[in-house]
Amino acid sequence: MTYDPYQHDYERGMANRRAVLGDAWVDRSSAAATTFNADFQNLITRFAWHDIWGRPGLPFQTRRAIVLAITIALGRWEEFELHVRAALLGPDEHKLSVGELKEVLMQSAIYAGVPAANTAFAHAQQILREVGPQIGYALEPLAPSGVPHPGVGQEGRTSSTPALHYTVREPRNGGAPRHTVVLSHALGCDLSMWDGLAHVLPDDCRVIAYDHRGHGGSAAPAGPYSMAELADDAARMLEELGTGPVVWIGLSMGGMVGQELALRHPALVKALVIANSTSGYPDAARAMWQQRIATVRDGGTQAIADAVMGRYFHDDFRATSAATVARFRLRLVTTDTEGYIGCCAAVGGVDTTARLQQLAVPTLVIAGELDQGTPLAMSQTMAEAIPGAELVVLADASHLAAIEQPAAFARAVKQFIARL
């Protein structure tokens, strides 16, 4: 057997060490090895950088975030600074963005303590002042009172009436938004319905979510409402915000509003996602909407809550995600009664089928295979009528498909937006 002098564990560890910390630092460290500490350098290269960093179970970015959190908790500031610099200056596949670095430090404030996080921010800011020009980042003054929570966005209300409550999440990459995306919710819900998708899309997009009139924090004028009024509400909000053409993502009632908005105000819509929605109901279903209005007028939304949850979520989801269903039920029964009735009239009267061929924007139609509220046939009707529209059917999804199948829904939306 031939002897192989190649030290596999050491060389693998050295490769990882260079990938994570950069050649310049590793070369300086190696050049400083002496007869006294060379054994230690060999030890950490084999065991830390090969045995631990060489494990494939976690990406380097995750391992780096763990290291940063632990060094903050233990006050190991030399090691912390080393990894902050490497995180900001390393190769793209191994680095952390400034935003990701900030989130690690924010998380550490809870689990390592505010004083430790305060010190970590001081060290990180000094490094950002040094390396900012290299990575295209500049520290700017900003009043703490003006910082919105990134999981909610900047909240506002329209100055025009009826006042609409909305939130705006700016792109996390700090650049100009690739698109402005508007998220429009279902009947009996509010803008928080979109929290999951709204956390995903702001990587490079501005994301606006809002409450329809009669819902959430928006005004609830006397009804009934029409779909044209709901679309005009959206148009004046977009004009107040100066968005220009937007990518509209609407589910159920939100999808109906999107259709009407694109038809009435085509300059405001560059692309359209219509999910779990319809362009019109048959007469029997219209009669059902009138019955719902009568029931709510007599007994409030509490009288229909269980039936609505049965349409919004399929049996298995209700059995395994009872807390989520309970949250949506609470939102329904706390919705303004007059606002809910007013929107029921708009939904029951939706009628865009004959005009869909006028739509001239890229359109994605999303359906849930188990949706009883707006069955697959309704989505097929829209997809066939809208020129060039694409239809995606989500398995194991009922009416609130974005809640039951969030990953599949987000994937369909992101793939669509990527093609714009």
N, C-alpha and C positions, 0 to 999 in steps of 0.2 A: 504494500500500500504506500503510495506516494504521500509525503508530508506536505500539507498545504499551509504555508506561513501566513496566509491572509486571515486577519482577525475579523471574522464576520460580524460578531456582536459589536465590536468597537466601530467598525466602518459603517454599519447600519445606523448605529447611534449617532455617529458624526454627521451622516447625511441628514438625519432628522434635526439635529441641533442646528445645522446650517440653514435648513428650510425654515425653521421657526425663528431663529435669532439673527440670521443673516451672516454672510461670509465675513464681513469686516469685523464684527464683534468676535466671532469664533476664532478668526485668525489672530486677533490681539490676545485673546485668552490663551490660545495654544502656545503662542510665542512667549507668553509669560510663565509657562510651566518650568519648574526647576526640579532638581533632584529631591527636593522636599515635598512638593505637591503634585508631581506627575502621577503618582499612584491615585491620588484623589481625582484628578482630571480623568484618568482612565476609568475609575469607578463610576463617576456620574455619567460619563458618556455611554458606558455599557448598560447601566442599570436604570438611570433616569431617562436617557434619550433613546435607548433601544427597548428595554423591557417595558417601560410605561408609554412614552410617546410613540413607540413603534407598534402599539396595539391598534388594530384596525376598527375597534368598536366605536370610537368617537372621532369626528373630524378635528383637525388641528385648531380651528377657531373655537370649538367647544372646550377643548382642553386648555386653551389659552385663557378663556373666560373663567374657567375654574381656578387656574393659577392666579389670575388677577384678584379674584374674590378672596382666595385664601391668604395671599400676601397682604391684602388690605386688612383682613381680620387679625393677622398676626403682626402687623406693623412692619413687614419686611420691605421697606421702601426701596432699597437698592434693587432687589429682584423685581418689585413692582415697576419701577421705572424702566428696567431692561425690557420687560415684556410689553409695556406701553409703547416704547419706541419701535420695537419689532412689529407690534400689531399695526402700527400706522404706516411703517415704511416697507414692510415685507412684500413678497409677491402677492398678487391679487387673490390667489387661491388659499392663502394662509392669513391674510390680514383681517382686521376688524375695521369697520367704518368708524368715523367719529361718533356717529349716532349709536352704534352698537357698543362702543367703549363707554359712552355716557350711561347706557342702560345697565351695564355691569356695575358701574359705580352707584347708580340709583338703587339697584337691588341690594348692594352691600350696605346701604344706609339702614335697611331694615334688619338684616341678619348679622352684620358686623358692628353696627352702631353708628350713629350720626357723627361723633367725633372722628372715627376712623374714615368714614366716607368724605368728610370735610377735608381731611388731610390728603386723601387720594385725589380729590378734585384739584387741590392746590398743586400737587405734583404733576398731574395730567395737564393742567392748564399751562404750566411752565414748559412742558415738553411741546405742547401745541404751539406755543409762541416760537419755539425754536424750529420746529419742522413744518409748521403751517404752510410756508411758501412752497415747500417741496410737494405737498399733497393738495394744494389748492384750497386751503381752509384758512379763514381769518376769524379771529375772535372779535366780536363786535359787542358794544354795550347793549344791554337789554334789561329793562326793568322787570324784576320778578313778578310784579303784579300783573304784567301783561302776557304771561306765559300760559297758554291753554294746556290742559292735560292732553297728551298725544293720543290717548285712547278714546277721547271724546271730540277734540277739536275746538276751534273757536266758536262759541255759541252766539247766535244773533236772532233778531226778529226783523221782518220786513217793515219798512216805514209805511208802505202802502197797505190798504186794508182789503179783506180781513188779514190781520197780521199772521204771518207764518213763522214758526220756530224752525231754525236750521242750525246745522253745525258744518264747519269747514275744516278739513284736515289737509294741511299743506304737504307737499312731497317731503319724505324723510331724507332724501338725498341732498336737500338744500338747493337743488337746481330749479330751473323753470319746469313747470308741469308738462309732461308729455301729452296728457289729455286732462280735461276736467270731466269727472264722472259724477253723475247724480244718481242717488239711490232713493227709490220711491216705494214706500211700504204698502202692505196689504191692509184691507179693511179690518178695523178693530185692533190694529197694532200701532206702533209708532216707529220713529227713526232708530230706536235701539234694536229693532229687529235685524238691522244690518251691521251690528257691531263686528261680527266675525269677518265679513267680507270687507268692511271698512278698515280693518286692521291690515288686510292683505294688500289692497290696491294702492295705498299711498307711498309705496316704494318710489315711484316716479310720477304719480298722478295726484292732482288735487281731487279730493273726494268731498262732495256735498251730500249730506243726508238731511231730510226735512220731514216735518209732520204735516200731513194734509190738513186742510181746514176741518175743524170738528174733531181733531185727534191730538193727543199729546199736549204740547205746549202751544199749539196754534189756536187762533180764535175759532169760535163755533157760532157763526151767525145763524139766524133762523133759516131753515131749509124750506123745501127740498133743494138739493143742489143738482146741477147737470154736469156731465163729463166735460163739456166745453168750459164751464166755470173752473173746474179743477185744473184743466190744462192752462187756462189763462192765469190762474194763481201761480202755477209753476213758471210761466213765461215772465210774469212781472218780477218774481224772485230772481230769476236768472239775469234779467235786465238790470235790476238793482245791484246785483253782485258783479255785473260786467264780465260774465264768464265767456261770452262768445259761444260758438257751437259746442255742445256737450255730448258725451256718451251717456245715454239715458239707460239706466237699469231699473226696471220696474217689475214687481211681482204682484200678481192678481190685480187689484185695483190700480197699483202702481204701473202695471203693464198697460192697462187701459188708458191711463192718463198719458203715458208715453206715446201711444198711437195717436191720440187726439192732438197732443202737443206737436208732434212731427207733421201732422196734417195742417194744423192751424198756424203754426209758427215754424215752418221748415228751416229757416235760417238759424234756429237755436239748437238744432239736433244734427250731429254729424254721424251718429250711429245709435242703434237701438237694440236693447235686449228686452224681450218680452217673455216673462217667466210665469208659468202656471196661470195663464190668463185667457181671455177670449175677446173676440171682436163683436160678439152679439149672442144673445140668448134666444132660444125658442120661446113661443108664447107660454108654454107650461112653466118654464123657469121664470119668466117675467112675473107670472102670477105668484110664484113662490116668494119672490122678492117683496111683492106687495103684502103677502101674508107675514113675512118677517117684520116688515115695518109696523104692521098692526100689533104683532106680538110684543115687540119692544116698546111700543107706545103704551101698551097696557101694563106690562110687567118689567120693563127695563131690560138691559142687556143680560141680566142674571137669568132671565127666562129662556134664553137661547144659548147660554154659555156652553153647556155640555154638548149640545148638538153641533155647535161650531167647532169645538175641539175635536169632535169625531170626524169632521170633514177636513180640518187642517192637518191632522196627524193620523197615520194608520195605526192599527191595533198594536203591532209589535212595538212601535215607538212609544205609544202611550204607556205600555206595560214596562218598558225598560228605562224611560226618561220622564218619569212622572213629575219630577221637579221642574223640568223645562215646560211641560204642558201646563203645570200650575201657574208658572210665571206668565205665560201667554193668556191663560184664563183670567188672571188678575188684571192684566192690561186691558182685556176686553171689557170686563165688568166695571172698570174705572174710567172707561171712555165716556165722554159727554154724550148723554142720550140723544139730544137733538142733533149733535154733530154726526153720530153714528147713523141715525135715521136719514139725515140729509145725504150722506154718502151712499147709503143703501139705494136711495132713489137714483143717484148717478150711476151706480154699478148696474142696477137692474135695467136701466135704459141705455146701456152702451150699445152703439150701433155704428161700427166703422167698416164692416166687412166689404161693402160695395166700394169703399174709397181706398182700400189698402193698396190697390195697384198704383196709386199715386205716390206711394212712398218711394223715395229715391236714395235711401241711405242704407249702408250695410246693416243687416238685421239678423240677430240670432233669436230663435224661438226655443225656449226651454220648457219641457213638459215633464211631469212626474208620471211614471207608469201606473201608479196607484191613485192618482188624483181623481177624486169623485166630484170635487167642486167645479173644476174646469177640466173635463176629461180630455184624453189625448186627441180625440177627433177635433176638438176646438183649436188646439195648437196646430194640427195638420192643416186645417182650413186657413189659418193665418199664414203659415209657411208657404202654402201653395199660392196664396193671393199676392204676397209681397214679392216683388221682383228680386230674385237672387237670394232670398232668405234661406238660412240654414236652420235645420231642426235637430235638437239634441234631446234625447229622452233619458232621464235619470232613473236608474233602477232603484227599487225599494224607496221611492219617494212619493209622497202624497202631495197635498196642496202647498204647504210651506216647505218646499223642496230645499230652500237655502238653509233651513234649520235642521231638517232631517238628514240631509246629505251635504253638509257644508263644504267638504273637500272636493267632491265631484262638481258641485255648483261653481265653486271658485275656480276650479281647473277649466271648466267650460268657458267661463267669463274671461279669464286671463288669456286663454288661447285665442279667443275672438278678438280681444283688444290688441294682442300682439300682432295680429294681421292687419290692423287698420293703418 
